[in-house]
Amino acid sequence: MAKVKMVAGEWGSLATDTQLTKEQIETKARGLLGQMSLDEKIHQMSGDTPLLSGGYEMMYTYNARPIPAGENLRLGIPGIRFSDGPRGVVMGNSTCFPVSMARGASWDVDLEERIGDAIGVEARSQGANFYGGVCINLLRHPAWGRAQETYGEDPHHLGEMGAALVRGVQRHIMACAKHYALNSMENARFKVDVRVKEGALREIYLPHFKRCVDVGVASIMSAYNKVNGQWCGHHTHLLREVLKGEWGFEGFVVSDFMWGVRDTKSAALGGLDIEMPFTRFYGKKLKRLVERGEVPEAVIDEAVLRILRQKIRFAQVGEPGRYDPSAVVSPAHQALAREAAQKSIVLLKNEASEKGGKPLLPIDRSSVRRIAFIGKLAPTPNIGDHGSSQVRPPYVITPLEAFRSYASDLSIDYDNGGKMDSAVEIARQADLVVAVVGYTHVEEGEYIPRVLFWPAKGGDRASLRLAEEDEKLIINLAGANPNLVVVMMGGSAIVTEAWREQAPAILMAWYPGMEGGKALVDVLLGEVNPSGKLPCAFPKSEDQLPFFDRDAVSIEYGYYHGYRLMDKKGYAPAFPFGFGLSYTTYEYSNLSLEREEIGLDGKLQVGVDITNRGQVAGEEIAQLYVGYPHAEVERPVKELKGFARVSIQPGETRRVEFNLLAQRLAYYDESEGWTVEPGDYKVYAGPSSDPQVLLGTGFRIRAS
Ligand code: BGC
């Protein structure tokens, strides 16, 4: 590829040792704008990569180096230098963390912020100043091919996790939250028109973006799809009115790559600041429109000021001693990847294989000497999609390899399950069987349509079940050996009805990253007590989910999906949102409120005791939900409004306190805007969204 000339140094003429105030940043940005010709201004607004040679390179080695946009050599202003994610840094051979859906299952905002910090350091050490890997689209339906790139189905949870990643990354470089908005279908992403009413848009599909804006995210990436008839990259309502207007977003909007802009004038007027990664619709075409008066120069100035402000802001950010090639995949980052995998594995089921016996897990080393690993995925480095989020770590520890190296006192047999008879025979001879089954990048991932000779790849799942041969394998293994542990891999919910009853122990490992195999050994052997909880409900069948058609040209997104839909319809899922077991048991008690009534702007402290009733220490994820039984408008039965991960010793009781703001309970009224309804509310606290396990009480919001 023709090399793009880049300004020397990380921040060129913007580098500074002193901290500038907001006013000083403004003055500096306006000063630079004043020195720019119209060409230079417009040059800030699109990618510098040459279309043909650059496009070719991207097809082969996507994001091998930062993707620049808006390098100004004359004034020494560097471009944004883009690196993708979210599993880590796509450039080079970087640390591969578990996918975001797995990290969502950790419900650990502190951990997510530390992952953000590691990503920021690794990206900057490889020349990037912009991280395009904060994916916070809401998982409406688990068939979405890119489900693994986001954190789950709930806006509050998504917002907290996304904001944590932003905080961590932005200690070092700019972060970009994507894909704004309602991008949760893959195959149809370039054509689908998502129809949504303003209430569902504001309450369900946007709050997590607002949360990232509130913590100062530098950039937002617009989505490919249409919303209510308009492309997201041109969307005046989403970009200008809501994001830049109501929310007061001070950063800049970049387009999703290649097909994120369809028309020069609509994009510029709609509020899209940078076209990525090439200059197709901006550049000369935009200049012509300005000269003809069809796009006011003020629109250009506004976009360029937004870009310059963030560049100046981030030229002062960082911890200079930390950026070095040796920081990439450092021992500390490897340990972090392992911690993340340990905390994200969800124990879904853990029963005894015979009546009156002990639960199968953790593996009892006094009776289990011989383990049979079955399934193609046991020795496969299965770390997720091969689309734009693919990270290429220097190594991946697979489950089989990890057992062989870290549990070398056990005798390990392996069969790939391809021939049923041999798999069953090996299972029969073992003390315990571990079947590793599930999805890979072949069955789910980013959808890349066919281009010339490159075949199409990835896409939305065709089914939510395991492959037929995997289901048969599990059933036959269970028949051969009752001590069966099923480990599932995948980017979102899996339907397990066909075999669930027959497997006494089930774990969801997601795509657990480069240290995933080791984390799995830690959990199976009980060196780590599992603590992950589902960030999306696992349904019994697709009938418990909203309508989904992966080829839809138009689709209606409503108020209900995931646990909100289960609650409304009274469905019992296979495994509820927020559910996960551990090797100990927790008891919730003493749910109490600081007071019974608050005002419209009031705050309420909610407390609950959690006691560890088992023999081992553990970490529990406590959840707080609010219900609106007497609402005058349509509202979900309950919604997540808080969560906390707490570590509790055996026999210990910890009190968890949550702060509830009345304003956070508002609904969106099309004429009145955000409205807090006075009246009676319910509060629930407990270990998952399952109504059976939640403690409940009530409070009132006064009209004044
Ligand atoms: C994806 C984005 C990604 C961009 C750059 C697009 O196809 O939707 O998530 O950041 O490509 O590769």
Residues whose N, C-alpha, C, O or C-beta is under 5 A from the ligand:
A	BS01	BGC	D84 G132 D256 F257 S388
